[in-house]
Amino acid sequence: MNQEVTEYINKLNEKANQEWQAAVCNQLRQIAQQSIPEVEERIQYGKPHYLKKGKYAAVIGTAKGWVTFTIFNAKNVDAPDGFFEAGDPDRKTVKILKGQTVDYNLLGMLLKQAVQV
């Protein structure tokens, strides 16, 4: 585990009303570590990035009211309709809001599909 990523998440925990974001980021971090063989974790462009063999696999982002999780190389990832935000078919993003139920198991499966390519 990368210390800079740990610090990124810990800073969220220190901000008022953002503890939920830290909890979501920790869950997403675990998913990335479990789903990507030999995962490389680092802060790039101010956000936690997850790489497999030097290529982007996923990124976590935070904003005032949500957390995003983007899966790269996701063109062939098959998710339920409406699960991901509209956009580039090679990058699929889920936006997580406070209090929203998240299917972390499904996210892990989808990430595994993307990194197998």
FENCOR-V248183 format. One record per residue. N is the residue number from 0. PHI is phi in radians with two decimals (none if undefined). BURIAL is b if it has 24 or more other C-alpha atoms within 12 Angstrom, else e. D_FIRST is the distance of its C-alpha to the first C-alpha in whole Angstrom. Layout:
<<N | PHI | BURIAL | D_FIRST> <N | PHI | BURIAL | D_FIRST>>
This chain:
<<0 | none | e | 0> <1 | -1.46 | e | 4> <2 | -1.10 | e | 6> <3 | -1.12 | e | 9> <4 | -1.19 | b | 8> <5 | -1.03 | e | 8> <6 | -1.13 | e | 11> <7 | -0.99 | b | 12> <8 | -1.22 | b | 12> <9 | -1.09 | e | 14> <10 | -1.11 | e | 16> <11 | -1.11 | b | 17> <12 | -1.11 | e | 18> <13 | -1.43 | e | 20> <14 | -1.56 | e | 22> <15 | -1.05 | e | 25> <16 | 1.13 | e | 25> <17 | -2.07 | b | 22> <18 | -1.06 | b | 20> <19 | -1.09 | b | 21> <20 | -1.16 | b | 19> <21 | -1.08 | b | 16> <22 | -1.11 | b | 16> <23 | -1.12 | b | 17> <24 | -1.06 | b | 13> <25 | -1.10 | b | 11> <26 | -1.10 | b | 14> <27 | -1.12 | b | 13> <28 | -1.08 | b | 9> <29 | -1.08 | b | 10> <30 | -1.04 | b | 13> <31 | -1.08 | b | 11> <32 | -1.19 | b | 9> <33 | -1.42 | e | 12> <34 | -1.64 | b | 14> <35 | -1.94 | b | 13> <36 | -1.05 | e | 14> <37 | 0.92 | e | 11> <38 | -1.06 | b | 9> <39 | -1.92 | b | 8> <40 | -2.06 | b | 7> <41 | -2.78 | b | 9> <42 | -1.59 | b | 11> <43 | -2.49 | e | 15> <44 | 0.97 | e | 18> <45 | 1.36 | e | 17> <46 | -2.35 | b | 15> <47 | -1.20 | b | 11> <48 | -2.05 | b | 12> <49 | -2.15 | b | 11> <50 | -2.16 | b | 13> <51 | -2.13 | b | 14> <52 | 0.90 | e | 16> <53 | 1.42 | e | 16> <54 | -1.89 | e | 18> <55 | -1.03 | b | 17> <56 | -2.06 | b | 16> <57 | -2.81 | b | 15> <58 | -2.55 | b | 15> <59 | -1.87 | b | 15> <60 | -2.31 | b | 18> <61 | -2.24 | b | 19> <62 | -2.42 | e | 23> <63 | -0.95 | e | 25> <64 | -2.07 | e | 26> <65 | -2.76 | b | 23> <66 | -2.17 | b | 20> <67 | -1.99 | b | 20> <68 | -2.30 | b | 18> <69 | -1.92 | b | 19> <70 | -1.83 | b | 19> <71 | -1.60 | b | 20> <72 | 0.96 | b | 23> <73 | -1.80 | b | 24> <74 | -0.94 | e | 28> <75 | -1.71 | e | 28> <76 | -1.34 | b | 26> <77 | -1.83 | e | 29> <78 | -2.04 | b | 28> <79 | -1.04 | e | 31> <80 | -0.95 | e | 33> <81 | 1.43 | e | 32> <82 | -1.20 | e | 28> <83 | -1.80 | b | 27> <84 | -1.17 | e | 28> <85 | -1.19 | e | 31> <86 | 2.75 | e | 30> <87 | -0.96 | e | 29> <88 | -1.16 | e | 29> <89 | -1.54 | e | 26> <90 | -2.24 | b | 24> <91 | -1.92 | b | 24> <92 | -2.10 | b | 23> <93 | -1.91 | b | 23> <94 | -1.83 | b | 24> <95 | -1.93 | b | 23> <96 | -1.78 | e | 25> <97 | -1.00 | e | 25> <98 | 1.47 | e | 27> <99 | -1.28 | e | 27> <100 | -1.37 | e | 26> <101 | -2.07 | b | 23> <102 | -1.54 | e | 23> <103 | -1.14 | b | 19> <104 | -1.09 | e | 21> <105 | -1.10 | e | 23> <106 | -1.02 | b | 20> <107 | -1.09 | b | 18> <108 | -1.11 | e | 21> <109 | -1.15 | b | 22> <110 | -1.14 | b | 18> <111 | -1.05 | b | 19> <112 | -1.04 | e | 22> <113 | -1.16 | b | 21> <114 | -1.42 | b | 19> <115 | -1.36 | e | 22> <116 | -1.27 | e | 24>>
